[in-house]
């Protein structure tokens, strides 16, 4: 009977060759706009603060009926852009819609200041974008006075 060499046994999992320099963090969600990820299907958010910011932006930009399976999801701001409203009426309605959506879908967010501004009309479309800036807080994870800026384009 011949002797078996230990060289053919292989290496244990503790070997340097199996140690990765890449760290893996558990993701909180998919970043939007959706992009191809590195080693995963989509680019993922691994920071809770970034994911909350992204989710709030998507909540405000979503209109009634756009979310399959949850038709009430969203702040439904887009339809207001085609109405002839004064700036004060627009601000009041937008704040109420955003507050209702946040209360229903992201109740851990405390809304702060709201500001809107109408941009310069686009010559090709003839409509002006509306810019909204909102300050928000999430005390449970230490977010305070974080601003989110959103550009809304009227549909013509």
N, CA, C and O of each residue as an XYZ file, in Angstrom:
624
protein
N       0.836     -1.171      0.000
C       0.000      0.000      0.000
C       0.882      1.236      0.000
O       1.839      1.323      0.769
N       0.557      2.196     -0.868
C       1.387      3.397     -0.960
C       0.881      4.469     -0.007
O      -0.299      4.489      0.343
N       1.752      5.336      0.401
C       1.410      6.420      1.325
C       0.701      7.553      0.572
O       0.974      7.813     -0.600
N      -0.193      8.198      1.263
C      -0.921      9.340      0.686
C      -0.259     10.622      1.180
O       0.052     10.760      2.363
N      -0.055     11.531      0.278
C       0.596     12.795      0.625
C      -0.442     13.785      1.161
O      -1.564     13.856      0.660
N      -0.054     14.537      2.176
C      -0.926     15.568      2.719
C      -1.097     16.755      1.752
O      -2.007     17.565      1.926
N      -0.245     16.856      0.757
C      -0.332     17.947     -0.214
C      -1.610     17.858     -1.033
O      -2.072     18.884     -1.530
N      -2.184     16.719     -1.191
C      -3.381     16.570     -2.006
C      -4.678     16.758     -1.214
O      -5.767     16.684     -1.783
N      -4.566     16.997      0.085
C      -5.757     17.132      0.927
C      -6.508     18.418      0.619
O      -7.736     18.436      0.696
N      -5.821     19.475      0.281
C      -6.472     20.748      0.009
C      -6.216     21.744      1.114
O      -5.338     21.546      1.953
N      -6.968     22.793      1.113
C      -6.785     23.853      2.098
C      -8.054     24.013      2.914
O      -9.152     23.702      2.452
N      -7.889     24.495      4.115
C      -9.050     24.725      4.982
C      -9.666     26.084      4.674
O      -9.052     26.910      3.998
N     -10.851     26.309      5.159
C     -11.544     27.573      4.908
C     -10.858     28.759      5.567
O     -11.150     29.904      5.221
N      -9.953     28.513      6.513
C      -9.224     29.588      7.172
C      -8.036     30.073      6.352
O      -7.375     31.041      6.728
N      -7.767     29.418      5.253
C      -6.616     29.774      4.419
C      -6.752     31.198      3.888
O      -7.863     31.664      3.634
N      -5.636     31.884      3.721
C      -5.610     33.260      3.211
C      -6.275     33.372      1.843
O      -6.870     34.399      1.519
N      -6.175     32.342      1.064
C      -6.714     32.390     -0.292
C      -8.240     32.517     -0.296
O      -8.816     32.983     -1.280
N      -8.896     32.112      0.784
C     -10.348     32.181      0.853
C     -10.856     33.440      1.558
O     -12.063     33.676      1.611
N      -9.955     34.236      2.090
C     -10.366     35.461      2.773
C     -10.577     36.548      1.729
O      -9.734     36.771      0.859
N     -11.713     37.216      1.832
C     -12.060     38.251      0.868
C     -11.775     39.629      1.459
O     -12.021     39.884      2.638
N     -11.261     40.486      0.628
C     -11.042     41.867      1.066
C     -12.335     42.664      0.919
O     -12.445     43.776      1.435
N     -13.294     42.104      0.225
C     -14.569     42.780     -0.001
C     -15.501     42.531      1.183
O     -15.723     41.387      1.581
N     -16.032     43.593      1.729
C     -16.980     43.443      2.828
C     -18.388     43.456      2.253
O     -18.646     44.101      1.236
N     -19.266     42.763      2.887
C     -20.647     42.691      2.429
C     -21.552     43.284      3.493
O     -21.538     42.867      4.651
N     -22.333     44.259      3.079
C     -23.305     44.863      3.981
C     -24.695     44.490      3.487
O     -24.938     44.425      2.282
N     -25.588     44.250      4.408
C     -26.953     43.921      4.023
C     -27.631     45.156      3.451
O     -27.574     46.229      4.052
N     -28.268     45.017      2.306
C     -28.926     46.175      1.693
C     -30.294     46.446      2.323
O     -30.951     45.552      2.855
N     -30.692     47.719      2.240
C     -32.018     48.123      2.714
C     -33.020     48.168      1.578
O     -34.220     48.013      1.804
N     -32.551     48.377      0.375
C     -33.462     48.444     -0.755
C     -32.731     48.790     -2.039
O     -31.518     48.998     -2.043
N     -33.479     48.847     -3.119
C     -32.933     49.159     -4.437
C     -32.878     50.672     -4.600
O     -33.838     51.374     -4.284
N     -31.741     51.172     -5.099
C     -31.609     52.603     -5.365
C     -32.376     52.943     -6.633
O     -32.435     52.155     -7.577
N     -32.952     54.119     -6.630
C     -33.612     54.600     -7.839
C     -32.930     55.877     -8.284
O     -32.463     56.634     -7.433
N     -32.850     56.150     -9.569
C     -33.316     55.298    -10.650
C     -32.537     53.984    -10.681
O     -31.371     53.925    -10.292
N     -33.196     52.955    -11.144
C     -32.608     51.614    -11.126
C     -31.400     51.568    -12.063
O     -31.460     52.000    -13.214
N     -30.308     51.031    -11.531
C     -29.066     50.862    -12.286
C     -28.536     49.448    -12.050
O     -28.837     48.816    -11.037
N     -27.754     48.974    -12.993
C     -27.128     47.659    -12.842
C     -26.145     47.712    -11.688
O     -25.367     48.658    -11.571
N     -26.179     46.704    -10.842
C     -25.302     46.650     -9.685
C     -23.996     45.939     -9.972
O     -23.849     45.284    -11.004
N     -23.052     46.069     -9.061
C     -21.764     45.398     -9.166
C     -21.853     44.079     -8.390
O     -21.783     44.071     -7.161
N     -22.002     43.000     -9.095
C     -22.108     41.687     -8.462
C     -23.526     41.346     -8.039
O     -23.769     40.239     -7.558
N     -24.466     42.261     -8.203
C     -25.881     42.020     -7.909
C     -26.693     42.558     -9.086
O     -26.176     43.319     -9.904
N     -27.943     42.168     -9.169
C     -28.777     42.571    -10.295
C     -28.942     44.085    -10.370
O     -28.735     44.683    -11.426
N     -29.321     44.714     -9.234
C     -29.517     46.162     -9.188
C     -28.631     46.779     -8.120
O     -28.267     46.120     -7.146
N     -28.286     48.049     -8.308
C     -27.517     48.770     -7.297
C     -28.391     48.913     -6.045
O     -29.550     49.321     -6.120
N     -27.807     48.567     -4.900
C     -28.563     48.544     -3.650
C     -28.084     49.628     -2.694
O     -26.924     50.040     -2.733
N     -28.984     50.079     -1.846
C     -28.650     51.058     -0.820
C     -28.321     50.316      0.471
O     -29.125     49.523      0.960
N     -27.138     50.577      1.020
C     -26.733     49.924      2.260
C     -26.745     50.900      3.437
O     -26.389     50.533      4.557
N     -27.152     52.134      3.182
C     -27.260     53.141      4.236
C     -28.741     53.460      4.448
O     -29.430     53.865      3.511
N     -29.223     53.280      5.662
C     -30.639     53.494      5.956
C     -31.061     54.928      5.664
O     -32.170     55.160      5.183
N     -30.192     55.885      5.946
C     -30.520     57.296      5.707
C     -30.744     57.558      4.214
O     -31.680     58.261      3.833
N     -29.881     56.989      3.381
C     -30.036     57.146      1.932
C     -31.319     56.488      1.441
O     -32.004     57.025      0.570
N     -31.644     55.322      2.001
C     -32.845     54.614      1.568
C     -34.109     55.368      1.973
O     -35.066     55.423      1.202
N     -34.125     55.943      3.164
C     -35.281     56.742      3.598
C     -35.452     57.944      2.688
O     -36.574     58.274      2.303
N     -34.358     58.602      2.339
C     -34.393     59.759      1.446
C     -34.960     59.358      0.082
O     -35.813     60.055     -0.468
N     -34.490     58.249     -0.451
C     -34.956     57.741     -1.739
C     -36.435     57.355     -1.675
O     -37.196     57.654     -2.594
N     -36.834     56.699     -0.605
C     -38.237     56.299     -0.450
C     -39.158     57.513     -0.347
O     -40.250     57.512     -0.915
N     -38.724     58.549      0.376
C     -39.533     59.766      0.508
C     -39.679     60.443     -0.850
O     -40.769     60.885     -1.212
N     -38.591     60.523     -1.596
C     -38.645     61.119     -2.938
C     -39.639     60.352     -3.808
O     -40.453     60.962     -4.502
N     -39.580     59.032     -3.775
C     -40.489     58.222     -4.588
C     -41.941     58.358     -4.129
O     -42.855     58.348     -4.953
N     -42.154     58.484     -2.838
C     -43.513     58.682     -2.319
C     -44.103     59.989     -2.839
O     -45.257     60.030     -3.265
N     -43.312     61.048     -2.802
C     -43.799     62.362     -3.251
C     -44.019     62.379     -4.761
O     -44.974     62.997     -5.232
N     -43.166     61.722     -5.521
C     -43.278     61.730     -6.981
C     -44.332     60.774     -7.532
O     -44.707     60.881     -8.699
N     -44.813     59.846     -6.716
C     -45.800     58.868     -7.184
C     -47.202     59.460     -7.118
O     -47.567     60.128     -6.150
N     -47.974     59.204     -8.159
C     -49.350     59.691     -8.233
C     -50.328     58.549     -7.988
O     -49.975     57.375     -8.105
N     -51.543     58.905     -7.652
C     -52.574     57.906     -7.374
C     -52.728     56.979     -8.580
O     -52.818     57.435     -9.720
N     -52.756     55.684     -8.313
C     -52.956     54.698     -9.352
C     -51.688     54.199    -10.018
O     -51.752     53.270    -10.823
N     -50.547     54.779     -9.715
C     -49.304     54.363    -10.372
C     -48.649     53.146     -9.719
O     -47.892     52.439    -10.383
N     -48.911     52.890     -8.471
C     -48.280     51.765     -7.775
C     -49.193     50.560     -7.882
O     -50.293     50.553     -7.329
N     -48.740     49.549     -8.586
C     -49.551     48.346     -8.775
C     -49.762     47.673     -7.423
O     -48.815     47.462     -6.666
N     -50.999     47.343     -7.137
C     -51.340     46.651     -5.896
C     -51.599     47.589     -4.731
O     -52.129     47.166     -3.703
N     -51.237     48.849     -4.874
C     -51.497     49.831     -3.819
C     -51.781     51.168     -4.502
O     -50.920     52.046     -4.568
N     -52.992     51.300     -5.001
C     -53.349     52.457     -5.821
C     -53.447     53.753     -5.033
O     -53.492     54.829     -5.628
N     -53.480     53.677     -3.722
C     -53.547     54.893     -2.899
C     -52.157     55.425     -2.565
O     -52.036     56.510     -1.996
N     -51.103     54.680     -2.910
C     -49.737     55.083     -2.586
C     -49.363     56.334     -3.371
O     -49.658     56.441     -4.561
N     -48.718     57.268     -2.705
C     -48.200     58.460     -3.372
C     -48.866     59.731     -2.877
O     -49.908     59.698     -2.223
N     -48.238     60.852     -3.207
C     -48.749     62.159     -2.786
C     -49.675     62.776     -3.828
O     -50.412     63.712     -3.518
N     -49.648     62.269     -5.056
C     -50.550     62.721     -6.111
C     -50.418     64.227     -6.382
O     -51.417     64.943     -6.434
N     -49.192     64.690     -6.551
C     -48.935     66.108     -6.785
C     -49.036     66.467     -8.269
O     -49.478     67.568     -8.600
N     -48.645     65.579     -9.156
C     -48.591     65.862    -10.592
C     -49.888     66.444    -11.159
O     -49.815     67.408    -11.920
N     -51.067     65.914    -10.833
C     -52.297     66.481    -11.396
C     -52.522     67.953    -11.024
O     -53.201     68.676    -11.752
N     -51.965     68.390     -9.914
C     -52.148     69.778     -9.487
C     -51.400     70.754    -10.399
O     -51.755     71.931    -10.459
N     -50.382     70.287    -11.102
C     -49.575     71.166    -11.938
C     -50.343     71.695    -13.139
O     -50.021     72.765    -13.655
N     -51.351     70.964    -13.589
C     -52.131     71.409    -14.742
C     -53.347     72.242    -14.338
O     -54.054     72.764    -15.200
N     -53.591     72.366    -13.052
C     -54.690     73.204    -12.575
C     -54.233     74.643    -12.460
O     -53.056     74.908    -12.216
N     -55.147     75.564    -12.634
C     -54.817     76.983    -12.497
C     -54.996     77.371    -11.033
O     -56.073     77.792    -10.610
N     -53.922     77.221    -10.278
C     -53.938     77.505     -8.846
C     -52.988     78.658     -8.545
O     -51.967     78.834     -9.209
N     -53.344     79.428     -7.541
C     -52.387     80.426     -7.074
C     -51.259     79.692     -6.363
O     -51.417     78.534     -5.977
N     -50.129     80.355     -6.189
C     -48.994     79.727     -5.506
C     -49.390     79.309     -4.098
O     -49.000     78.236     -3.637
N     -50.165     80.151     -3.407
C     -50.589     79.836     -2.041
C     -51.505     78.611     -2.016
O     -51.374     77.758     -1.139
N     -52.434     78.520     -2.979
C     -53.328     77.359     -3.045
C     -52.551     76.091     -3.381
O     -52.793     75.034     -2.800
N     -51.609     76.204     -4.331
C     -50.786     75.052     -4.689
C     -49.996     74.578     -3.476
O     -49.975     73.386     -3.170
N     -49.345     75.517     -2.785
C     -48.544     75.165     -1.609
C     -49.393     74.479     -0.552
O     -48.988     73.465      0.016
N     -50.572     75.034     -0.291
C     -51.459     74.476      0.733
C     -51.896     73.057      0.369
O     -51.843     72.153      1.203
N     -52.330     72.866     -0.887
C     -52.782     71.538     -1.311
C     -51.629     70.535     -1.346
O     -51.779     69.387     -0.928
N     -50.483     70.980     -1.848
C     -49.322     70.078     -1.927
C     -48.888     69.660     -0.533
O     -48.600     68.484     -0.308
N     -48.834     70.587      0.399
C     -48.433     70.259      1.770
C     -49.403     69.265      2.397
O     -48.981     68.330      3.078
N     -50.700     69.462      2.172
C     -51.693     68.537      2.727
C     -51.550     67.136      2.131
O     -51.635     66.139      2.847
N     -51.334     67.069      0.826
C     -51.197     65.763      0.170
C     -49.916     65.049      0.609
O     -49.925     63.844      0.862
N     -48.834     65.791      0.696
C     -47.564     65.195      1.124
C     -47.659     64.744      2.577
O     -47.203     63.653      2.920
N     -48.253     65.582      3.438
C     -48.401     65.215      4.858
C     -49.265     63.969      5.016
O     -48.959     63.105      5.838
N     -50.342     63.867      4.235
C     -51.215     62.688      4.311
C     -50.475     61.429      3.847
O     -50.594     60.374      4.470
N     -49.716     61.540      2.758
C     -48.975     60.385      2.238
C     -47.888     59.944      3.215
O     -47.711     58.749      3.450
N     -47.165     60.898      3.780
C     -46.113     60.563      4.741
C     -46.718     59.933      5.991
O     -46.175     58.969      6.530
N     -47.828     60.471      6.444
C     -48.491     59.927      7.629
C     -48.947     58.484      7.397
O     -48.860     57.648      8.297
N     -49.430     58.202      6.195
C     -49.929     56.865      5.892
C     -48.822     55.854      5.615
O     -48.927     54.700      6.031
N     -47.758     56.268      4.916
C     -46.776     55.302      4.432
C     -45.390     55.413      5.069
O     -44.615     54.458      5.026
N     -45.073     56.548      5.650
C     -43.766     56.730      6.300
C     -43.950     57.534      7.590
O     -43.387     58.620      7.723
N     -44.725     57.017      8.531
C     -45.082     57.793      9.723
C     -43.907     58.131     10.641
O     -44.056     58.968     11.531
N     -42.770     57.517     10.453
C     -41.588     57.809     11.265
C     -40.902     59.107     10.828
O     -39.991     59.583     11.505
N     -41.334     59.678      9.701
C     -40.764     60.935      9.216
C     -41.571     62.102      9.758
O     -42.801     62.106      9.703
N     -40.863     63.084     10.277
C     -41.483     64.326     10.744
C     -41.145     65.403      9.716
O     -39.976     65.719      9.494
N     -42.182     65.960      9.093
C     -41.970     66.985      8.077
C     -41.694     68.332      8.736
O     -42.278     68.670      9.766
N     -40.799     69.086      8.125
C     -40.441     70.412      8.622
C     -40.938     71.486      7.677
O     -42.145     71.666      7.514
N     -40.017     72.195      7.058
C     -40.353     73.313      6.175
C     -40.686     72.836      4.764
O     -40.241     71.780      4.313
N     -41.492     73.664      4.081
C     -41.900     73.402      2.706
C     -41.678     74.682      1.912
O     -42.000     75.776      2.376
N     -41.128     74.535      0.719
C     -40.930     75.688     -0.148
C     -41.145     75.246     -1.583
O     -40.699     74.170     -1.982
N     -41.828     76.075     -2.355
C     -42.007     75.768     -3.769
C     -41.616     76.979     -4.600
O     -41.704     78.125     -4.159
N     -41.180     76.682     -5.820
C     -40.765     77.742     -6.727
C     -41.091     77.296     -8.142
O     -40.847     76.148     -8.513
N     -41.640     78.203     -8.922
C     -41.948     77.901    -10.315
C     -40.741     78.315    -11.148
O     -40.242     79.435    -11.039
N     -40.284     77.383    -11.983
C     -39.101     77.625    -12.800
C     -39.415     78.399    -14.061
O     -40.535     78.861    -14.276
N     -38.413     78.526    -14.873
C     -38.525     79.226    -16.147
C     -39.215     78.306    -17.156
O     -38.839     77.140    -17.279
N     -40.229     78.816    -17.888
C     -40.925     77.961    -18.858
C     -39.995     77.455    -19.951
O     -39.121     78.178    -20.428
N     -40.198     76.206    -20.337
C     -39.452     75.592    -21.433
C     -40.080     76.075    -22.737
O     -41.292     75.953    -22.920
N     -39.277     76.617    -23.636
C     -39.796     77.185    -24.886
C     -40.417     76.126    -25.788
O     -41.375     76.419    -26.503
N     -39.899     74.918    -25.771
C     -40.425     73.872    -26.647
C     -41.752     73.320    -26.140
O     -42.618     72.967    -26.940
N     -41.919     73.242    -24.847
C     -43.134     72.689    -24.258
C     -44.113     73.796    -23.877
O     -45.328     73.622    -23.974
N     -43.588     74.912    -23.451
C     -44.426     76.030    -23.042
C     -44.879     75.952    -21.600
O     -45.677     76.778    -21.158
N     -44.386     74.981    -20.864
C     -44.769     74.818    -19.463
C     -43.540     74.982    -18.580
O     -42.413     74.715    -18.997
N     -43.782     75.422    -17.362
C     -42.683     75.651    -16.415
C     -42.653     74.551    -15.370
O     -43.702     74.123    -14.889
N     -41.454     74.086    -15.012
C     -41.352     73.096    -13.934
C     -41.592     73.756    -12.580
O     -41.416     74.964    -12.422
N     -41.990     72.953    -11.619
C     -42.155     73.416    -10.245
C     -41.136     72.688     -9.386
O     -40.994     71.468     -9.463
N     -40.432     73.452     -8.571
C     -39.425     72.892     -7.681
C     -39.949     72.930     -6.250
O     -40.415     73.966     -5.775
N     -39.869     71.806     -5.581
C     -40.320     71.713     -4.182
C     -39.120     71.327     -3.326
O     -38.358     70.427     -3.677
N     -38.962     72.008     -2.217
C     -37.929     71.658     -1.245
C     -38.606     71.408      0.088
O     -39.374     72.241      0.571
N     -38.320     70.264      0.677
C     -38.921     69.875      1.956
C     -37.805     69.533      2.930
O     -36.837     68.860      2.578
N     -37.956     70.004      4.154
C     -37.045     69.631      5.228
C     -37.749     68.576      6.070
O     -38.935     68.707      6.373
N     -37.012     67.523      6.452
C     -37.619     66.470      7.264
C     -36.652     65.978      8.323
O     -35.450     66.236      8.262
N     -37.201     65.260      9.301
C     -36.437     64.716     10.419
C     -36.874     63.268     10.656
O     -38.042     62.922     10.475
N     -35.930     62.442     11.058
C     -36.224     61.082     11.532
C     -35.408     60.930     12.811
O     -34.240     60.542     12.775
N     -36.028     61.234     13.918
C     -35.316     61.274     15.198
C     -34.747     59.927     15.609
O     -33.690     59.867     16.239
N     -35.436     58.841     15.261
C     -35.012     57.515     15.719
C     -33.640     57.105     15.189
O     -32.970     56.273     15.801
N     -33.215     57.671     14.067
C     -31.883     57.332     13.539
C     -30.993     58.562     13.382
O     -29.955     58.501     12.724
N     -31.395     59.664     13.980
C     -30.533     60.841     14.024
C     -30.524     61.714     12.784
O     -29.557     62.442     12.562
N     -31.561     61.667     11.973
C     -31.643     62.572     10.822
C     -32.378     63.827     11.273
O     -33.504     63.758     11.766
N     -31.730     64.970     11.100
C     -32.415     66.225     11.430
C     -32.087     67.265     10.373
O     -30.956     67.361      9.895
N     -33.095     68.035     10.025
C     -32.984     69.119      9.044
C     -32.417     68.653      7.699
O     -31.631     69.364      7.074
N     -32.814     67.471      7.262
C     -32.393     66.957      5.955
C     -33.324     67.540      4.904
O     -34.541     67.550      5.092
N     -32.771     68.021      3.811
C     -33.582     68.616      2.749
C     -33.663     67.669      1.565
O     -32.715     66.962      1.226
N     -34.831     67.687      0.954
C     -35.036     66.926     -0.274
C     -35.591     67.896     -1.310
O     -36.545     68.626     -1.041
N     -34.999     67.898     -2.471
C     -35.450     68.755     -3.559
C     -36.049     67.921     -4.669
O     -35.480     66.909     -5.079
N     -37.211     68.356     -5.155
C     -37.917     67.592     -6.174
C     -38.330     68.533     -7.295
O     -38.833     69.629     -7.048
N     -38.111     68.095     -8.523
C     -38.542     68.856     -9.693
C     -39.732     68.154    -10.311
O     -39.674     66.963    -10.620
N     -40.805     68.893    -10.488
C     -42.026     68.345    -11.079
C     -42.257     69.002    -12.439
O     -42.302     70.227    -12.543
N     -42.401     68.184    -13.475
C     -42.646     68.689    -14.823
C     -44.120     68.517    -15.160
O     -44.656     67.417    -15.027
N     -44.781     69.580    -15.592
C     -46.191     69.442    -15.993
C     -46.306     68.591    -17.254
O     -45.444     68.640    -18.132
N     -47.364     67.826    -17.331
C     -47.628     67.000    -18.500
C     -48.480     67.824    -19.459
O     -49.553     68.305    -19.096
N     -48.002     67.978    -20.659
C     -48.732     68.800    -21.647
C     -49.316     67.942    -22.727
O     -49.961     68.454    -23.642
